[in-house]
Amino acid sequence: MSQSVASPDQELRAEQKLHRVFVVTALAVFFITWLKGFRFPNLWGATHFAFNYSQGFVRRGLVGEIARRLGGDSVFRYSTFVVFAFVIFVIVAACFALAIRRALLADPRDLGLKVAVLVFGSSPGLVFFIHSVGYNDYIGILLVLIALLALSQLRSYYALFYWVAATSIVSALVHEGLAIMFGPILIFAMACHIVRLATSSPLSLRTWLVLLLHAAVTSGFLLSLSSIISTIGVEDLDRVQALERYVAAHADYPTRTHAFIALQRSSKENLLRLMPWYWSERGHWPGAFQSWQAFAPSFIWMLVYGVSAVRRAPLLRPARWVLVLLFLVASAAPLAFNFIGWDWGRWNGLALLASFSTLVALKLYFPSRATDKSSPVVLGLGLAVAALGLASTTPLFDGFDVQFFPFTAHQQLIERLIEDGFQYRPRS
């Protein structure tokens, strides 16, 4: 008895149908995660939005200074900040969507990448990132995503290095920590750029040396800016108090005093004095461990899959091992902030973002080979981790809880918005 063999057209239609099912599933997962973490921007982010250079140079003052130059002193309104925060959020989401789409189109049969999208979309780390809408972290990842989208398509030898140098300056002035949080992703992209140039055409020794020199100088510049800005941006008490009085006089929302106090502390002081005190208080441990436990499954799976994806890339072994090392460094870089700040949930979320963004960068530069796919065990574990992520909770900012169906907190927020109107302000 003969068996019918599917024609190429039938196989193509079946693949397209499966892809549509994946797209619908991924959109549903991202939407649920957004609902789990959604809130209006908090007063800490609003206070940072109001930092500016009216009293002299301060760290983290670039965004507020640009806003002040464009809109005058009256720009520091909570409603203005909400619009700014959600516009940046939508742009970041759109850039992520475009980057994921390009990566999937580069190799539509790569099931591992599809599972990675689901793991990322369901992770408690992404819940926390969504919850921190309005933070300067969004601007940092936006600059990275723009670089990946724009420059992974170019064959220019040096454009990427110049973009990274310019991005480094902007990132450091927006927030001195962004260069460390997301800079290693750009270093990974620079390595991919050099390797791709080498594999697409033979490079002379002089070209190799020039490219490596560009990468070394740009990487050093990027990473050193964080400490430089952190050092020169530490202000004396009088200047910080003057800025706080200025903001309080022009903002229509209560500011967070601790945000101004942070301008007086260097990273060194946080590392040697503040954080040792923080971890000496046993009461701070349970929430941190709960956050790390919720974050670990998706992050560990992303590391395992990312390493396997790099090792399966069509590259020579030395290049693969270099990219593996850079991938791990880029993924773990935000976790280094656990040593200088206690926003552990925030660092966890940013580490997941960094890991997934680095993985997308790899796919944009080096799509997987059609005959070399992920292990079924890795894929199965990824689906299990994605399901676990949807069911997980984690501590959030300001005493908020992760929301689940029927999302009663969102219903209460809508009622409060209707009741307060333009006078609405978050409680913290």
Buried (B, 14 or more C-beta within 10 A) or exposed (E): EEEEEEEEEEEEEEEEEEBEEBBEBBEEBBEBBBBBBBBBBBBBBBBBBBBBBBBEEBBBBBBBBBBBEEEEEEBBBBEBBBEBBBEBBEBBBEBBEEBBEBBBEBBBBBBBBBBBBBBBBBBBBBBBBBBBBBBBBBBBBBBBBBBBBEBBEEEEBEBBBEBBBEBBBBBBBBBBBBBBBBBBBBBBBBBBBBBBBBBEEEBEEEBEEBBEEBBEEBBEBBBEBBBEBBEEBBBEEEBBBBBBEBBBEBBBBBBBEEBBEBBBBBBEEBEEEBBEEEBEEEEBEEBBEBBBEBBBBBBEBBBBBBBBBBBBBEBEEEBBEBBBBBBBBBBBBBBEBBBBBBBBBBBBBBBBBBBBBBBBBBBBBBBBEEEEBBEEEBBEBBEEBBBBBBEBBBBBBEEBEBBBEEBEBEEEBEEBEEEEEEEBEBEE
